[in-house]
Amino acid sequence: SNPFTIEDVANGVVEKLIRRHPHVFSDVKSTSSAEVLENWEAQKAVEKGRTSVIDGVPLAQPSLPLATKILYRIKKLGSQLPVNKPISIPDDITQDQFGELLIGLIAQAVEKDIDPDAALRSAAKSLIERIKAHEAR
């Protein structure tokens, strides 16, 4: 009555591990951890049929996780797509200090009757469009 067994699940996991880690399970040689990650991302993209760095990013998620995921994808894949950074933060800023900076920016937006969530979602959508245009070249 079950469509699959525990053995089916285990075999699927093993096959995926072997596919995504050829540097471990075959004679493919990787010279750096960056190359391993690049190969892993390429294999994952093939498996999932992804053609864009943003494929698979849930667009309906809240704006902060959406923007964060998009920026991590750009960074992880080594894209040189420039992102506007109007405020420079120190290299040694702590997470708490950065949180205070974000609260301050949000407070200023609220004072000016700007919806910070809507503003960030709009900026994330604009970034997605820039990514698509960049990838289309």
Secondary structure, 3 states (H helix, E strand, C coil): CCCCCHHHHHHHHHHHHHHHCHHHHCCCCCCCHHHHHHHHHHHHHHHHCCCCCCCCCCCCCCHHHHHHHHHHHHHHCCCCCCCCCCCCCCCCCCHHHHHHHHHHHHHHHHHCCCCHHHHHHHHHHHHHHHHHHHHHC
